[in-house]
Amino acid sequence: MPDAALLARLSRAVDANFEAEVGFLADLVRFPSTRGNEAPLQDWMTRQLAARGYDVDRYTLADVPLAGHPKASPMVEADPARSVQVVATHRARAVPAGGPAAPAGRSLILQGHIDVVPAGPEAMWTYPPYSATIRDGWMYGRGAHDMKAGVAAMVFALDALRGAGLEPAADVHLQTVTEEESTGNGALSTLLRGYRADAALIPEPTGGTITRAHTGTLWFRIAVRGVPVHVAYAQTGTNAILSAYHLIQALQEHTRRINEEARKHPWYGDVDSPLKFNPGIIRGGDWASSTPAWCEVDCRIGLLPGTEVAEARAAVERCIAEAAKGDHFLANNPPSVTWHGFLADGYVLEPGTEAEAVLAAAHAQVFGEAMPARITTAVNDTRFYGLYFGIPGLCYGPRGEGAHAFDERTELEHLKRTTLAIAAFIADWCGTRPIG
């Protein structure tokens, strides 16, 4: 771990730059970087990172062979050519012949997503969702918590090293990606682009905990047809919305069953109902006085680490097919199921990796306590590094509240301490050299 003198230097650098960090985060939040609208923010990030002297690679998802990778997820409603990714690289300098021995540095990926979910009705926010309003030590705004605060932390952690007159003695890839909220294809694309390291840190808003495990996620759309008639004769037609509701109830029962089975899982056995089902979007019908001829429901359901995506998909399809057999109309007009987003595995960061030990030591230095672990029922991008490319995926970041909710916010004092903890981790993991 960094010695007390180095930690003090890093702390002074974080403090000196924290007003700029808060301003940087506010700028991030003011970009409404919902799906398909991330490019303006990514272009701004490109300029910010290039101005810091990094080699910057700006590309789109259309520039990588996603379709050929078995863990890519379908992007039914997004254009890969509009989905911009940014990778900024610090290259470790070669040590001159006869110079001092290089520190035993290890390479690192720092990765954060800049896509955010829709804000919903803005009138239901206390402050406008893209205003980056600061009140009583908290910044409010869509994405302030999930996860633009983490993006600010990783950028300014590296800035803190520079402010202390140091640079990493190993390669560091600083990545801002899209699609984390819908497919994960942004993170996967960086790996297909060729970026590798000895560890990856994703500063999602964990409140100073390490994510031990996350569940997987499936997105699917159920499409139901019906027979429209005037509502005065409703009994002679069918109602596609009510038919869809019948299928939703069947999926709720399916979720109850798989949560019962989850009690045997080594990591999720003590978590109450870890597998969440959510019918998140519903569309249907054309007229209030006609029985609806169509209905579509976009759904999300979880799966446990170790469960194959194909197995979970097949179980959902069986559930829907069996429920349709119990409906007079659907039995002869079966619904369709389209997989249109996440096909994401769960992931467990097994205890004992050296990267986690170094991060835990940095956290303890800054926060004065052991780094807790958490089990989450949501997905994050660490699975790509840990499951498919053999890179330990650490998920650790600042504290906030209200992910995907109204009045989302991040705690600025915790952000400052997290920035210092990440800077201390980088210094220990990568080693340091004086700049120049």
Secondary structure, DSSP 8 states (H G I E B T S, - for coil): ---HHHHHHHHHHHHHHHHHHHHHHHHHHHS--BTT--HHHHHHHHHHHHHTT-EEEEEEGGGS-GGGSTT----TTS-GGG-EEEEEEE------TTS--------EEEEEE--B-----GGGSSS-TTS-EEETTEEESTTIIIIIHHHHHHHHHHHHHHHTTEEESS-EEEEEES-TTTT-HHHHHHHHTT---S-EEE--S-SS-EEEEE-EEEEEEEEEE----BGGGGGGS--HHHHHHHHHHHHHHHHHHHHHHGGG-TTTTTSSS-S-EEEEEEEE-S-TTB--SEEEEEEEEEE-TTS-HHHHHHHHHHHHHHHHHTSTTTTTS--EEE--S-EE--EE--TT-HHHHHHHHHHHHHHSS---EEEESS--THHIIIIIS---EEE----EE-TTSTT-EEEHHHHHHHHHHHHHHHHHHH-EEE--
